[in-house]
């Protein structure tokens, strides 16, 4: 493994230099069903994370975080994979916040032994959000009748084509509160006594990096290169770990014959439509933070 790692570094940079593997985690956190998009999830990040921790000579692994959040389960799975490997490989983890590490993005940042933010970055948003649309009036106007048949009285909860029910909203809020408690527990466990006594800390509010430092959400202000050179010496070199990519960022299998070609065309068309919806959802996440 050391030999493989050395081949990644130019000869002029080898020798007694300390090499720190770097993983970039950028984008909204959500499983992607479209081959045209590559969002953050455990499936899309596990490979580069494990590769970064596989270099025995490296004293630490650095992560560059730039995410407005997204799916809470995927956020926690990525967090846990990083922590598990940090303990297993006995390596320090640095998290560097670029534009934003908010909501699920901040949850992932909690995996760091130290969180370093740019002074103008956005951090926090420790909360849970659900959003959607109601289309019941629209389908009335165009003369469409919605027919729903279920086995189980709660199977059609929050159907966007039916009027919103008070009991459905209460059920959703109960789930959000439970998720929020888990998130708060993670923040308190990882940040501990560093956290300031501020009533807005867990309200979903977010702040720039400078204020995040005052609140104890981050450990320092700065950039990756300068910080790591200060910690490990001027000869410290950063090695970016990148995933292998196929067509559209993923490997696609195509069946042979005319039927296979037709299926492939349908898959591409469906993927494009799904990709547009995912792009709109991702853009909405970024816009919450003015980005």
C-alpha positions in Angstrom: 0.0 0.0 0.0 2.9 2.3 0.8 4.3 1.7 -2.7 0.9 2.4 -4.3 0.6 5.6 -2.3 4.1 6.7 -3.3 3.2 6.4 -7.0 0.4 9.0 -6.4 3.0 11.6 -5.4 5.5 13.3 -7.8 9.1 12.2 -7.1 10.1 15.7 -6.2 7.6 15.7 -3.3 8.6 12.3 -1.9 11.1 11.7 0.9 10.4 12.7 4.4 7.3 14.7 3.5 4.1 13.9 5.5 1.3 12.9 3.2 -2.3 13.6 4.2 -5.0 12.0 2.1 -7.9 14.3 1.3 -11.5 13.5 0.5 -13.9 16.1 -0.9 -17.6 15.7 0.2 -19.5 18.2 -1.9 -23.2 18.3 -2.7 -26.6 17.6 -1.3 -27.0 14.5 0.8 -29.5 12.2 -0.9 -29.6 8.8 -2.7 -29.7 9.5 -6.4 -31.8 7.4 -8.7 -30.6 9.2 -11.8 -27.3 8.3 -13.6 -26.9 11.9 -14.5 -26.4 13.1 -10.9 -24.0 12.1 -8.2 -25.2 13.3 -4.8 -23.7 12.4 -1.4 -24.7 9.1 0.1 -22.9 6.2 1.8 -23.0 4.4 -1.5 -21.3 7.2 -3.4 -18.7 8.0 -0.7 -17.8 4.7 1.0 -15.1 3.9 -1.6 -13.1 7.1 -1.3 -13.5 7.2 2.5 -12.1 3.7 2.9 -9.4 4.3 0.4 -8.3 7.5 2.3 -8.0 5.5 5.6 -6.1 2.7 4.0 -2.8 4.5 3.9 -1.0 3.3 7.0 1.8 6.0 6.9 -0.7 9.0 7.0 -1.2 10.3 10.5 -4.5 11.9 9.6 -7.3 12.1 7.0 -8.7 15.4 5.9 -12.2 16.1 4.6 -13.4 19.1 2.7 -17.1 19.6 3.4 -19.4 21.7 1.2 -23.0 20.5 1.7 -26.3 22.2 2.6 -27.6 18.9 4.1 -30.3 16.5 2.9 -31.3 13.0 4.0 -30.7 12.5 7.8 -30.1 8.7 7.5 -27.4 9.1 4.8 -25.8 11.9 6.8 -25.5 9.7 9.8 -24.3 6.7 7.8 -21.5 8.7 6.3 -20.6 10.1 9.8 -20.6 6.7 11.3 -18.4 5.2 8.5 -15.8 7.9 9.1 -15.8 7.5 12.8 -15.6 3.7 12.6 -12.6 3.9 10.3 -10.9 6.6 12.4 -11.1 4.4 15.5 -10.1 1.2 13.6 -7.1 2.8 11.8 -6.2 5.1 14.7 -6.1 8.2 12.7 -7.0 11.8 13.4 -9.8 13.3 11.3 -9.9 17.0 10.2 -13.0 18.5 8.7 -12.6 21.7 6.7 -15.8 23.7 5.9 -15.8 25.5 2.6 -19.0 27.4 1.7 -21.4 25.5 3.9 -21.7 22.6 6.4 -25.3 22.9 7.5 -27.9 20.4 8.7 -26.8 17.0 7.4 -23.6 18.6 6.2 -22.8 19.7 9.7 -23.7 16.2 11.0 -21.0 14.7 8.8 -18.6 17.4 10.0 -19.1 16.1 13.6 -17.1 13.1 12.6 -14.0 15.3 12.7 -11.7 15.4 15.8 -11.4 19.0 14.7 -13.6 21.2 12.6 -12.0 24.1 10.8 -14.2 26.6 9.0 -13.6 29.5 6.6 -14.5 32.7 8.5 -17.2 33.4 5.9 -18.6 29.9 5.6 -22.0 28.8 6.9 -22.4 26.3 9.7 -25.1 25.0 11.9 -28.8 24.5 11.0 -29.2 21.8 13.7 -32.7 20.9 12.9 -35.0 18.7 10.8 -37.1 19.9 7.8 -39.7 18.3 5.6 -41.2 20.1 2.6 -43.6 19.4 -0.2 -46.5 20.7 -2.3 -50.3 20.3 -2.2 -51.9 19.6 -5.6 -55.5 18.9 -4.6 -56.9 22.2 -6.0 -54.9 21.8 -9.2 -56.3 18.4 -10.1 -59.8 19.7 -9.4 -59.3 22.4 -12.0 -58.1 20.1 -14.7 -60.9 17.6 -14.0 -58.8 14.7 -12.5 -60.3 12.5 -9.8 -57.9 11.1 -7.2 -58.6 7.5 -6.2 -56.6 5.9 -3.4 -57.3 2.5 -1.9 -55.3 1.3 1.1 -55.0 -1.6 3.5 -54.0 0.3 6.6 -55.5 3.7 7.6 -52.2 5.5 7.6 -50.8 4.3 4.2 -51.9 7.5 2.4 -50.5 9.9 5.0 -49.6 13.3 3.6 -50.7 12.4 0.1 -50.0 15.6 -1.9 -53.1 15.2 -4.0 -55.4 15.1 -0.9 -56.2 17.9 1.6 -53.7 18.0 4.5 -55.0 16.4 7.7 -54.1 17.7 11.2 -53.4 14.3 12.5 -51.0 13.6 9.6 -49.1 16.8 10.4 -48.9 15.9 14.1 -47.5 12.4 13.2 -44.9 14.0 11.0 -43.8 16.5 13.6 -43.4 13.7 16.2 -41.0 12.0 13.8 -39.1 15.2 13.2 -38.8 15.8 17.0 -37.4 12.3 17.4 -34.9 12.9 14.6 -34.0 16.3 16.0 -33.2 14.7 19.4 -30.8 12.3 17.8 -29.1 15.1 16.0 -28.8 17.2 19.2 -27.4 14.1 21.0 -24.7 13.7 18.4 -23.7 17.4 18.6 -23.5 17.3 22.4 -21.6 14.0 22.3 -19.0 15.2 19.8 -18.7 18.9 20.8 -19.3 18.5 24.6 -18.1 21.3 26.8 -17.0 23.3 23.7 -20.6 24.3 23.1 -21.7 27.8 24.2 -24.9 28.2 26.3 -27.0 29.8 23.6 -30.8 29.3 23.3 -30.6 29.4 19.5 -28.1 26.6 19.2 -30.5 23.8 18.4 -33.3 25.9 16.7 -32.2 25.2 13.2 -30.4 28.6 13.0 -27.1 28.9 11.1 -24.2 31.3 11.4 -21.0 32.3 9.6 -17.8 30.5 10.6 -16.6 33.3 13.0 -19.8 33.1 15.0 -19.7 29.3 14.8 -16.3 29.4 16.5 -17.8 31.5 19.3 -20.7 29.0 19.7 -18.3 26.1 19.9 -19.6 24.5 16.6 -16.1 24.7 15.1 -12.6 24.5 16.6 -10.9 27.1 14.4 -10.8 29.3 11.4 -8.6 28.7 8.4 -8.0 26.7 5.2 -6.8 23.1 4.8 -3.4 23.7 3.3 -2.2 26.2 5.8 -3.7 24.4 8.8 -2.1 21.0 7.9 1.3 22.5 7.1 1.2 24.2 10.5 0.4 20.9 12.3 2.6 18.5 10.4 5.4 20.7 9.0 6.2 22.7 5.8 6.8 19.6 3.8 3.3 18.3 4.3 1.7 17.3 1.0 -2.0 16.7 0.3 -3.1 13.8 -1.8 -6.7 14.1 -3.2 -8.5 10.7 -3.2 -10.9 10.5 -6.2 -13.5 7.9 -7.1 -13.4 5.9 -10.3 -16.2 7.0 -12.7 -17.9 5.4 -15.7 -20.4 6.9 -18.1 -22.4 9.7 -16.5 -20.4 9.1 -13.3 -21.6 5.5 -13.0 -21.2 2.2 -14.9 -24.3 1.5 -17.0 -25.2 -1.9 -18.3 -27.0 -2.1 -21.6 -28.8 -5.3 -22.8 -28.2 -6.5 -26.3 -30.8 -6.5 -29.1 -33.6 -4.1 -30.1 -35.4 -4.6 -26.8 -32.3 -3.8 -24.9 -31.8 -0.6 -26.9 -35.4 0.5 -26.2 -35.0 -0.2 -22.5 -31.8 1.8 -22.5 -33.6 4.8 -24.2 -36.4 4.6 -21.6 -33.9 4.4 -18.8 -32.0 7.5 -20.1 -35.2 9.5 -20.6 -36.5 8.5 -17.1 -33.1 9.3 -15.6 -33.1 12.7 -17.2 -36.6 13.5 -15.8 -35.6 12.3 -12.3 -32.4 14.2 -12.5 -34.3 17.4 -13.2 -36.4 16.9 -10.1 -33.4 16.0 -8.0 -31.6 19.1 -9.3 -34.5 21.3 -8.3 -34.6 19.8 -4.8 -30.8 20.2 -4.5 -31.0 23.8 -5.6 -33.7 24.5 -3.0 -31.3 23.2 -0.3 -28.5 25.5 -1.4 -30.8 28.5 -1.7 -31.8 28.3 2.0 -28.2 29.5 2.7 -28.1 32.1 0.0 -25.9 30.0 -2.2 
